[in-house]
Amino acid sequence: MGCANTKDLAKDGTAGVTLKSGDGKHTHVAFDDINKDKSDAKAPDQQNETNDGVGVSVGKSHEHGNGHACGASDVPTNRTSGLDRLQPAPGAAPQDRFGAVRTSMSLSAGEGRGHSIGEGSSDSRPIEFEDSLAMVENLSMVLAEQGKLDEAEPLKRRVAAARRDTLGADDPMTLRSQHTLACLLTDLGKTEEAEAIHRDTLARREATLGARHMETLDSISNLAVLLSDVGKLDDAEELDRRALDVRSSTLGPRHPHTLTSVNNLAVLLRKQGRPAEAEPLYRKAVERRTTALGALHEDTLASLSGLAAVLIELDRLEEAEPLYRQLMEARGANYGENHESTLRAVFALGNVLRGLQKLQEAETLYNRLLQTREAELGPDHAETVRAANNVAVVVAEQGRLNEAHLLYKRVYETRARTLGEKDAQTLTALNNLVAVLLDQERLFEAEPLCRRALAAQEETLGPDHEETLYTAGQLVVLLRKARKLDEAEPLCWRMLNANERTLGPNHPQTIVLINNLAVLLRDLNKLEQAEDLSRRAVEAYETTLGATHPDTIRAVSNLAMVLTQRGKLAEAEPLLRRAMDSCTQKV
């Protein structure tokens, strides 16, 4: 074994799911997300339930459409994707998503009776102040719905200030306007101001309406979403649990608002890395929403997606597979086979099938995605290129290296042309091309490409960056295969030193590098150094994995070989017997 890099590039994105290769062989290829590359994989996880759980990030999409779903009637915000938006509270005026009151203003004279078309009458009555504010608010809503948030903001501020001045700070209409302003500020990324406004609104509603009033609870839910967005997860959890408890006791466990709180808490727990706690909540939401809303309702499907994602995180792929099939079929029925939400479900199911080693079916789904992207977006579009990369991955895993090589070459050349030679996505594609060339034993072609990638990453990312070290590891593998051991050694030392600095001496990746460098030094006949590192590897494996773990036994065998070469046969014998006994027990 050479000093191969231990990083598994076959990750499926921000859901935190690594689909493992079956035989433990290092996977050279990187697996692109449907909507972002491996270079983007470190972006904060948005916990998007509409992403269908497996490494798919699609921005700020929500269960009920894009944008902030925080209306004047206090429908809870969906900024943390996957959190539900409630319908207006009972008794509240009909509201649109961004809070504008849809008033039916009668501008005709008399007792509100309008005139028939053609009567020739006109109304000279001045527009009332509240009617004027409603017009301003409706305009702000239309602007916000179109994504013109910067234009909507001053209008929202104007309405909130006017109502506060005329109606008072505690008036329900004032608080509704204040609340929708906070939602808009959240979408604009002005989270500190938004949090302050949400907290003020909540405090005033608690004082005037009571802690169990529906609008108070909506404020609690919306504040929880914002806190989750900014990483204040413990505070958000406390608020989500409070909203759930009150809604359960006042509305009942199966009320849609209660189920919203159930789903929101599940999303938060998943975001906190507590999938086992999130699972029963998702199951409850799926079961009850299916009964109340139907199996094809988007709220039901959002909870189903969350449940499937949690099962992936718990490494229960067999249970997740039928859920993703249901999700793909339902979204196809709801939106059409080529709709973005359907394609996300196709991608998610493909990932699960790949993790279950159902590679032919996974390839069929990835090819479906590629063909749709090419037809709708063109061959050079970023989404098309990502889809081609995903097909290449599963083709390579089936041993069809010539096909995989052509696909990886296409991905690399397209990205180099459209993004530039030193773009992170281009360098990922270049590494994948190098990996498949290595698997094909085309070392002469692979080496200059690998050196090019390494030089670019050292320049753009720095010598100790994870991606740079991965490429250095690929070059080490290549140099060992080419028997250029003297060139491989300094790279191995560099990788080991960097990992010890960044990850620590007992990190699994560091231990693998210790063992691999020991083997390389043995091949170079630097036996004293090889023995020292081999002993370190055995000790570290025994401490972290136990005395009988296969990796420990391999390290023991490596140490025995070094001792044998050094003439320390009495020391080597018991180690070889230990390794033999372990292997014999498994035969």
C-alpha positions as CSV (number, residue, x, y, z in Angstrom):
1,M,0.0,0.0,0.0
2,G,1.2,3.4,-0.8
3,C,0.6,6.7,1.0
4,A,-2.9,7.0,-0.5
5,N,-5.0,9.8,0.7
6,T,-7.8,8.6,2.9
7,K,-10.4,11.2,2.0
8,D,-13.5,9.7,0.5
9,L,-14.7,11.9,-2.3
10,A,-17.8,9.9,-2.9
11,K,-19.8,12.1,-0.7
12,D,-23.4,13.1,-1.5
13,G,-23.3,16.6,-0.3
14,T,-24.7,18.7,2.6
15,A,-27.0,16.0,4.1
16,G,-23.9,14.6,5.7
17,V,-24.3,11.2,4.1
18,T,-21.3,9.2,2.9
19,L,-22.3,6.3,0.7
20,K,-19.5,3.8,1.2
21,S,-17.8,1.8,-1.4
22,G,-18.3,-1.9,-0.9
23,D,-14.8,-3.3,-0.7
24,G,-13.1,-0.6,1.2
25,K,-11.0,0.4,-1.8
26,H,-10.2,4.1,-1.9
27,T,-12.7,5.9,-4.1
28,H,-10.9,8.3,-6.4
29,V,-13.9,10.0,-7.9
30,A,-15.8,12.9,-6.5
31,F,-19.6,12.9,-6.5
32,D,-21.2,16.1,-7.4
33,D,-24.4,17.4,-5.8
34,I,-27.3,18.0,-8.1
35,N,-27.1,21.7,-7.4
36,K,-23.6,22.2,-6.1
37,D,-20.1,20.8,-6.5
38,K,-17.9,19.2,-4.0
39,S,-16.2,22.5,-3.7
40,D,-19.4,23.9,-2.3
41,A,-20.0,21.0,0.1
42,K,-18.7,23.0,3.1
43,A,-21.4,25.6,2.8
44,P,-23.7,25.7,5.9
45,D,-26.3,23.1,5.7
46,Q,-29.7,24.8,5.1
47,Q,-31.7,21.7,6.3
48,N,-33.9,21.9,3.3
49,E,-36.6,19.4,3.4
50,T,-37.5,19.9,-0.3
51,N,-34.0,18.7,-1.2
52,D,-35.1,15.2,-0.6
53,G,-32.5,14.6,1.9
54,V,-29.5,13.3,0.1
55,G,-27.0,16.0,-0.4
56,V,-29.1,18.4,-2.4
57,S,-29.1,22.1,-1.7
58,V,-31.4,24.3,-3.7
59,G,-31.3,27.5,-1.9
60,K,-34.2,29.0,0.0
61,S,-37.0,27.0,-1.3
62,H,-39.9,26.3,1.2
63,E,-42.7,24.0,1.5
64,H,-45.1,26.5,0.1
65,G,-43.0,28.2,-2.5
66,N,-40.0,30.5,-2.5
67,G,-39.5,33.5,-0.4
68,H,-40.3,34.4,3.2
69,A,-43.7,33.0,4.2
70,C,-44.2,35.4,7.1
71,G,-47.4,37.2,6.5
72,A,-49.2,39.9,8.5
73,S,-51.4,37.2,10.0
74,D,-48.2,35.7,11.3
75,V,-47.8,32.6,9.2
76,P,-44.5,31.1,10.5
77,T,-41.4,31.8,8.6
78,N,-39.8,29.2,6.3
79,R,-36.4,30.7,6.1
80,T,-34.9,27.5,7.5
81,S,-35.9,25.3,4.6
82,G,-38.3,22.6,5.5
83,L,-40.1,24.6,8.2
84,D,-43.8,24.9,7.5
85,R,-45.8,27.9,6.8
86,L,-49.2,28.0,8.6
87,Q,-52.4,29.4,7.3
88,P,-53.6,32.6,8.9
89,A,-54.7,32.4,12.5
90,P,-58.5,32.1,13.1
91,G,-60.1,35.5,12.9
92,A,-57.3,37.3,11.3
93,A,-57.8,39.3,8.1
94,P,-57.0,37.4,4.9
95,Q,-53.3,37.9,4.2
96,D,-50.9,37.3,1.3
97,R,-47.5,35.6,1.9
98,F,-45.7,38.9,2.5
99,G,-48.2,40.4,4.8
100,A,-50.3,42.8,2.7
101,V,-53.9,43.0,3.7
102,R,-56.1,42.2,0.8
103,T,-58.7,44.8,1.4
104,S,-61.8,45.2,-0.6
105,M,-61.8,49.0,-0.5
106,S,-65.1,50.5,-1.5
107,L,-64.4,53.9,-2.9
108,S,-68.0,54.6,-3.9
109,A,-70.4,56.9,-2.1
110,G,-73.2,56.0,0.2
111,E,-73.5,52.8,2.2
112,G,-70.8,50.9,0.4
113,R,-73.0,50.1,-2.7
114,G,-71.0,50.2,-5.8
115,H,-72.2,51.6,-9.2
116,S,-72.9,49.5,-12.2
117,I,-70.5,49.9,-15.1
118,G,-71.6,52.8,-17.2
119,E,-73.5,54.7,-14.5
120,G,-71.1,57.6,-14.9
121,S,-70.7,58.2,-11.2
122,S,-67.4,58.8,-9.6
123,D,-66.3,58.8,-5.9
124,S,-64.7,62.0,-4.6
125,R,-64.4,60.7,-1.0
126,P,-60.8,60.9,0.2
127,I,-59.0,57.6,0.6
128,E,-58.8,56.7,4.3
129,F,-55.4,56.5,6.0
130,E,-55.6,52.8,6.6
131,D,-56.6,52.3,2.9
132,S,-53.5,54.2,1.9
133,L,-51.3,52.0,4.1
134,A,-53.0,48.9,2.7
135,M,-52.0,50.1,-0.8
136,V,-48.4,50.6,0.3
137,E,-48.4,47.2,1.9
138,N,-49.8,45.5,-1.1
139,L,-47.1,47.1,-3.3
140,S,-44.4,45.9,-0.9
141,M,-45.9,42.4,-1.1
142,V,-45.8,42.4,-4.9
143,L,-42.2,43.7,-4.9
144,A,-41.2,41.0,-2.4
145,E,-42.9,38.3,-4.3
146,Q,-40.8,39.3,-7.3
147,G,-37.6,39.2,-5.3
148,K,-37.3,43.0,-5.2
149,L,-36.6,42.9,-1.5
150,D,-34.5,46.1,-1.4
151,E,-37.5,48.0,-2.9
152,A,-40.0,46.4,-0.6
153,E,-38.0,47.2,2.6
154,P,-38.6,51.0,2.8
155,L,-42.3,50.4,2.2
156,K,-42.5,47.8,5.0
157,R,-40.7,50.2,7.3
158,R,-43.1,53.0,6.3
159,V,-46.2,50.9,7.1
160,A,-44.9,49.7,10.4
161,A,-43.9,53.2,11.6
162,A,-47.2,54.7,10.5
163,R,-49.2,52.1,12.3
164,R,-47.1,52.4,15.4
165,D,-47.5,56.2,15.4
166,T,-51.3,56.2,14.8
167,L,-52.4,53.0,16.5
168,G,-49.8,52.5,19.2
169,A,-46.9,50.1,19.6
170,D,-49.2,47.3,21.1
171,D,-52.0,47.4,18.5
172,P,-52.4,44.0,16.7
173,M,-52.2,45.7,13.3
174,T,-48.9,47.4,14.3
175,L,-47.5,44.1,15.5
176,R,-48.5,42.4,12.3
177,S,-46.7,45.0,10.2
178,Q,-43.7,44.9,12.5
179,H,-43.6,41.1,12.2
180,T,-43.7,41.1,8.4
181,L,-40.9,43.7,8.4
182,A,-38.8,41.3,10.5
183,C,-39.4,38.5,8.0
184,L,-38.3,40.7,5.1
185,L,-35.2,41.8,7.0
186,T,-34.4,38.1,7.6
187,D,-34.5,37.5,3.8
188,L,-32.2,40.4,3.3
189,G,-29.7,39.0,5.7
190,K,-30.2,41.7,8.3
191,T,-30.6,39.1,11.0
192,E,-29.6,41.1,14.0
193,E,-32.3,43.8,13.4
194,A,-34.8,41.1,12.4
195,E,-34.2,39.2,15.7
196,A,-34.6,42.4,17.8
197,I,-37.9,43.1,16.0
198,H,-39.2,39.5,16.4
199,R,-38.3,39.6,20.1
200,D,-40.1,42.9,20.6
201,T,-43.1,41.6,18.7
202,L,-43.2,38.5,20.8
203,A,-42.9,40.3,24.1
204,R,-45.8,42.7,23.2
205,R,-48.0,39.9,22.0
206,E,-47.4,37.9,25.2
207,A,-48.3,41.0,27.2
208,T,-51.4,41.9,25.3
209,L,-52.7,38.7,23.8
210,G,-51.4,36.1,26.3
211,A,-48.8,33.4,26.0
212,R,-51.2,30.8,24.4
213,H,-52.7,33.1,21.8
214,M,-52.3,31.9,18.2
215,E,-50.5,35.0,17.0
216,T,-48.1,34.8,20.0
217,L,-47.3,31.2,19.0
218,D,-46.7,32.2,15.5
219,S,-44.2,34.8,16.7
220,I,-42.5,32.1,18.7
221,S,-42.3,29.8,15.7
222,N,-40.9,32.6,13.4
223,L,-38.3,33.6,16.0
224,A,-37.3,30.0,16.4
225,V,-36.7,29.8,12.6
226,L,-34.5,32.9,12.7
227,L,-32.5,31.6,15.6
228,S,-31.9,28.4,13.9
229,D,-30.7,30.2,10.8
230,V,-28.1,32.1,12.8
231,G,-26.9,29.1,14.6
232,K,-28.6,29.7,18.0
233,L,-29.9,26.1,17.9
234,D,-30.5,25.6,21.7
235,D,-32.6,28.8,21.9
236,A,-34.5,27.8,18.8
237,E,-35.2,24.3,20.2
238,E,-36.6,25.8,23.4
239,L,-39.0,28.0,21.4
240,D,-40.0,25.2,19.1
241,R,-40.8,22.8,22.0
242,R,-42.9,25.6,23.7
243,A,-44.9,26.2,20.5
244,L,-45.5,22.4,20.1
245,D,-46.6,21.9,23.7
246,V,-49.1,24.8,23.6
247,R,-50.5,23.9,20.2
248,S,-50.9,20.2,21.2
249,S,-52.8,21.1,24.3
250,T,-55.0,23.8,22.7
251,L,-55.5,22.6,19.2
252,G,-55.0,18.9,19.6
253,P,-52.2,16.6,18.4
254,R,-53.6,16.3,14.8
255,H,-54.3,19.9,14.0
256,P,-52.3,21.2,11.0
257,H,-50.7,23.9,13.1
258,T,-49.6,21.3,15.7
259,L,-48.2,19.2,12.9
260,T,-46.3,22.2,11.6
261,S,-44.6,22.5,15.0
262,V,-43.9,18.7,15.0
263,N,-42.2,19.0,11.6
264,N,-40.3,22.2,12.6
265,L,-38.9,20.5,15.7
266,A,-37.8,17.5,13.7
267,V,-36.0,19.8,11.2
268,L,-34.2,21.5,14.0
269,L,-33.1,18.3,15.7
270,R,-31.8,17.0,12.4
271,K,-29.9,20.3,12.0
272,Q,-28.4,19.7,15.5
273,G,-27.1,16.3,14.4
274,R,-29.7,14.4,16.4
275,P,-31.3,12.2,13.7
276,A,-32.4,9.5,16.1
277,E,-34.6,12.0,18.0
278,A,-35.9,13.6,14.8
279,E,-37.0,10.3,13.3
280,P,-40.1,9.7,15.5
281,L,-41.3,13.3,15.0
282,Y,-41.0,12.9,11.2
283,R,-42.9,9.7,11.3
284,K,-45.6,11.3,13.3
285,A,-45.8,14.2,10.9
286,V,-45.9,11.9,7.8
287,E,-48.6,9.7,9.3
288,R,-50.9,12.5,10.5
289,R,-50.4,14.7,7.4
290,T,-51.2,11.8,5.2
291,T,-54.4,11.3,7.0
292,A,-55.4,14.9,7.2
293,L,-54.0,16.3,3.9
294,G,-53.5,13.3,1.7
295,A,-50.4,11.4,0.5
296,L,-49.7,13.9,-2.4
297,H,-49.9,17.1,-0.4
298,E,-46.7,19.0,-0.4
299,D,-46.6,19.3,3.4
300,T,-46.9,15.5,3.6
301,L,-44.1,15.1,1.0
302,A,-41.9,17.5,2.9
303,S,-42.1,15.5,6.0
304,L,-41.6,12.3,4.0
305,S,-38.5,13.8,2.6
306,G,-37.2,14.7,6.0
307,L,-37.9,11.2,7.3
308,A,-36.0,9.6,4.4
309,A,-33.0,11.9,4.9
310,V,-32.9,11.0,8.6
311,L,-32.9,7.3,7.7
312,I,-29.9,8.0,5.4
313,E,-28.1,9.7,8.2
314,L,-28.8,6.7,10.4
315,D,-27.3,4.4,7.7
316,R,-30.6,2.7,7.1
317,L,-30.6,2.9,3.3
318,E,-33.0,-0.1,2.8
319,E,-35.7,1.8,4.7
320,A,-35.0,5.0,2.9
321,E,-35.3,3.5,-0.6
322,P,-39.1,3.0,-0.7
323,L,-39.7,6.5,0.7
324,Y,-37.6,8.1,-2.0
325,R,-39.5,6.0,-4.6
326,Q,-42.8,7.3,-3.2
327,L,-41.4,10.8,-3.2
328,M,-40.3,10.6,-6.8
329,E,-43.6,9.2,-8.0
330,A,-45.6,11.8,-6.0
331,R,-43.7,14.8,-7.2
332,G,-43.9,13.5,-10.8
333,A,-47.7,13.2,-10.4
334,N,-48.0,16.6,-8.8
335,Y,-45.6,18.6,-11.0
336,G,-44.6,16.6,-14.0
337,E,-41.6,14.3,-14.8
338,N,-39.2,17.2,-15.6
339,H,-40.1,19.6,-12.8
340,E,-37.2,20.6,-10.6
341,S,-38.6,19.0,-7.4
342,T,-39.2,15.7,-9.3
343,L,-35.6,15.8,-10.6
344,R,-34.3,16.3,-7.0
345,A,-36.2,13.2,-6.0
346,V,-34.8,11.3,-8.9
347,F,-31.3,12.3,-7.8
348,A,-31.9,11.4,-4.2
349,L,-33.2,8.0,-5.1
350,G,-30.2,7.5,-7.4
351,N,-27.9,8.2,-4.5
352,V,-29.6,5.7,-2.2
353,L,-29.5,3.0,-4.9
354,R,-25.8,3.7,-5.4
355,G,-25.3,3.3,-1.7
356,L,-27.1,0.0,-1.8
357,Q,-24.8,-1.0,-4.7
358,K,-27.8,-1.2,-7.1
359,L,-25.6,0.5,-9.6
360,Q,-27.5,-0.2,-12.9
361,E,-30.7,1.3,-11.6
362,A,-28.8,4.2,-10.2
363,E,-27.2,4.7,-13.5
364,T,-30.6,4.7,-15.2
365,L,-31.8,7.5,-12.9
366,Y,-28.6,9.6,-13.3
367,N,-28.9,9.2,-17.1
368,R,-32.5,10.4,-17.0
369,L,-31.3,13.5,-15.1
370,L,-28.5,14.1,-17.6
371,Q,-30.8,13.8,-20.6
372,T,-33.3,16.2,-19.1
373,R,-30.7,18.7,-18.2
374,E,-29.2,18.6,-21.7
375,A,-32.5,19.0,-23.4
376,E,-33.7,21.9,-21.2
377,L,-30.5,23.7,-20.3
378,G,-27.9,22.7,-23.0
379,P,-24.7,20.7,-22.8
380,D,-22.6,23.4,-21.2
381,H,-24.9,24.4,-18.4
382,A,-23.5,23.8,-14.9
383,E,-26.4,21.5,-14.0
384,T,-25.9,19.4,-17.1
385,V,-22.1,19.1,-16.4
386,R,-22.9,18.0,-12.8
387,A,-25.3,15.4,-14.1
388,A,-22.6,14.1,-16.5
389,N,-20.2,13.8,-13.6
390,N,-22.7,11.8,-11.6
391,V,-23.1,9.4,-14.5
392,A,-19.3,9.1,-14.7
393,V,-19.1,8.1,-11.0
394,V,-21.6,5.2,-11.2
395,V,-20.2,4.0,-14.6
396,A,-16.7,3.9,-13.1
397,E,-18.0,2.0,-10.1
398,Q,-19.2,-0.6,-12.5
399,G,-15.7,-1.0,-13.9
400,R,-16.5,0.7,-17.3
401,L,-13.4,2.9,-17.2
402,N,-13.3,3.9,-20.8
403,E,-16.8,5.3,-20.7
404,A,-16.1,7.0,-17.4
405,H,-12.9,8.5,-18.8
406,L,-14.8,10.1,-21.7
407,L,-17.4,11.5,-19.3
408,Y,-14.8,12.9,-16.9
409,K,-12.9,14.4,-19.8
410,R,-16.0,16.1,-21.0
411,V,-16.8,17.5,-17.5
412,Y,-13.2,18.8,-17.1
413,E,-13.0,20.4,-20.5
414,T,-16.4,22.1,-20.2
415,R,-15.6,23.5,-16.8
416,A,-12.1,24.7,-17.9
417,R,-13.7,26.5,-20.8
418,T,-16.7,28.0,-18.9
419,L,-15.2,28.6,-15.4
420,G,-11.5,28.8,-16.0
421,E,-8.5,26.5,-15.3
422,K,-8.1,27.4,-11.7
423,D,-11.7,27.3,-10.6
424,A,-12.4,24.9,-7.7
425,Q,-15.0,23.0,-9.7
426,T,-12.6,22.7,-12.6
427,L,-9.9,21.3,-10.3
428,T,-12.3,18.8,-8.9
429,A,-13.1,17.6,-12.4
430,L,-9.3,17.4,-13.2
431,N,-8.7,15.3,-10.1
432,N,-11.5,12.9,-11.1
433,L,-10.0,12.6,-14.6
434,V,-6.6,11.8,-13.0
435,A,-8.3,9.2,-10.8
436,V,-9.8,7.3,-13.7
437,L,-6.5,7.5,-15.6
438,L,-4.8,5.9,-12.5
439,D,-7.4,3.1,-12.5
440,Q,-6.6,2.6,-16.2
441,E,-2.8,2.5,-15.4
442,R,-2.3,5.4,-17.8
443,L,0.3,6.9,-15.5
444,F,2.2,8.9,-18.2
445,E,-1.0,10.8,-19.0
446,A,-2.1,11.2,-15.4
447,E,1.1,12.6,-13.9
448,P,1.2,16.0,-15.7
449,L,-2.5,16.6,-15.0
450,C,-2.1,15.7,-11.3
451,R,0.9,18.1,-11.0
452,R,-1.1,20.8,-12.7
453,A,-4.0,20.4,-10.3
454,L,-1.7,20.4,-7.3
455,A,0.1,23.5,-8.4
456,A,-3.2,25.3,-8.9
457,Q,-4.6,24.3,-5.5
458,E,-1.4,25.3,-3.7
459,E,-1.7,28.7,-5.3
460,T,-5.4,29.2,-4.8
461,L,-6.1,27.3,-1.5
462,G,-2.8,26.9,0.2
463,P,-0.6,23.9,0.9
464,D,-2.5,22.6,3.9
465,H,-6.0,22.8,2.5
466,E,-8.0,19.6,2.4
467,E,-8.4,19.7,-1.3
468,T,-4.7,20.3,-1.9
469,L,-3.7,17.4,0.4
470,Y,-6.2,15.2,-1.5
471,T,-4.4,16.0,-4.7
472,A,-1.0,15.4,-3.1
473,G,-2.3,12.0,-2.1
474,Q,-3.3,11.2,-5.6
475,L,0.2,12.2,-6.8
476,V,1.7,9.9,-4.2
477,V,-0.4,7.0,-5.5
478,L,0.7,7.8,-9.0
479,L,4.4,8.1,-8.1
480,R,4.3,4.8,-6.2
481,K,2.7,3.0,-9.1
482,A,5.4,4.5,-11.4
483,R,8.1,3.4,-8.8
484,K,9.2,7.0,-8.3
485,L,9.5,6.4,-4.6
486,D,12.1,9.1,-3.9
487,E,9.6,11.7,-5.3
488,A,6.7,10.2,-3.3
489,E,8.4,10.3,0.1
490,P,8.6,14.1,0.6
491,L,4.9,14.4,-0.4
492,C,4.0,11.7,2.1
493,W,5.9,13.5,4.9
494,R,4.2,16.8,4.0
495,M,0.8,15.2,4.1
496,L,1.5,13.5,7.5
497,N,2.8,16.8,9.0
498,A,-0.2,18.7,7.8
499,N,-2.7,16.2,9.1
500,E,-1.0,16.1,12.5
501,R,-1.3,19.9,12.7
502,T,-4.9,20.1,11.5
503,L,-6.5,16.9,12.6
504,G,-4.3,15.6,15.4
505,P,-2.0,12.6,15.8
506,N,-4.8,10.1,16.6
507,H,-7.2,11.1,13.8
508,P,-8.0,8.1,11.6
509,Q,-6.7,9.9,8.5
510,T,-3.5,10.7,10.3
511,I,-3.0,7.1,11.4
512,V,-3.5,5.8,7.9
513,L,-0.9,8.2,6.6
514,I,1.6,7.0,9.3
515,N,1.1,3.4,8.3
516,N,1.3,4.2,4.6
517,L,4.5,6.3,5.0
518,A,6.0,3.4,7.0
519,V,5.4,1.1,4.1
520,L,6.9,3.5,1.6
521,L,10.0,3.9,3.8
522,R,10.3,0.1,4.0
523,D,10.3,0.0,0.2
524,L,13.0,2.7,0.2
525,N,15.0,0.5,2.6
526,K,14.9,3.2,5.3
527,L,14.2,0.6,7.8
528,E,14.9,2.4,11.1
529,Q,12.4,5.2,10.2
530,A,9.9,2.6,8.9
531,E,10.1,0.6,12.1
532,D,9.4,3.8,14.2
533,L,6.4,4.7,12.2
534,S,5.1,1.1,12.0
535,R,5.2,0.9,15.8
536,R,3.3,4.2,16.0
537,A,0.7,2.9,13.6
538,V,0.1,-0.3,15.5
539,E,-0.2,1.5,18.8
540,A,-2.6,4.1,17.4
541,Y,-4.8,1.5,15.7
542,E,-4.9,-0.6,18.9
543,T,-6.0,2.4,20.9
544,T,-8.6,3.7,18.5
545,L,-9.9,0.5,16.8
546,G,-8.9,-2.4,19.1
547,A,-6.4,-5.2,18.9
548,T,-8.5,-7.4,16.5
549,H,-9.6,-4.8,14.0
550,P,-8.5,-5.6,10.4
551,D,-6.6,-2.3,10.1
552,T,-4.8,-3.1,13.3
553,I,-3.8,-6.6,12.0
554,R,-2.6,-5.2,8.7
555,A,-0.4,-2.7,10.7
556,V,0.9,-5.6,12.8
557,S,1.8,-7.5,9.7
558,N,3.6,-4.4,8.2
559,L,5.6,-4.0,11.4
560,A,6.5,-7.7,11.4
561,M,7.8,-7.4,7.8
562,V,10.0,-4.4,8.8
563,L,11.4,-6.3,11.7
564,T,12.1,-9.3,9.5
565,Q,14.1,-7.1,7.1
566,R,16.0,-5.7,10.0
567,G,16.9,-9.2,11.2
568,K,14.8,-9.0,14.4
569,L,13.3,-12.3,13.8
570,A,12.5,-13.2,17.4
571,E,10.4,-10.0,17.6
572,A,8.8,-10.5,14.3
573,E,7.6,-14.1,14.9
574,P,4.9,-13.4,17.6
575,L,3.6,-10.6,15.5
576,L,3.3,-12.8,12.4
577,R,1.6,-15.5,14.5
578,R,-0.9,-13.0,15.8
579,A,-1.6,-11.8,12.2
580,M,-1.9,-15.4,11.0
581,D,-4.2,-16.4,13.9
582,S,-6.5,-13.5,13.2
583,C,-6.7,-14.4,9.5
584,T,-7.2,-18.1,10.2
585,Q,-10.2,-17.3,12.4
586,K,-11.9,-15.5,9.5
587,V,-11.1,-18.3,6.9
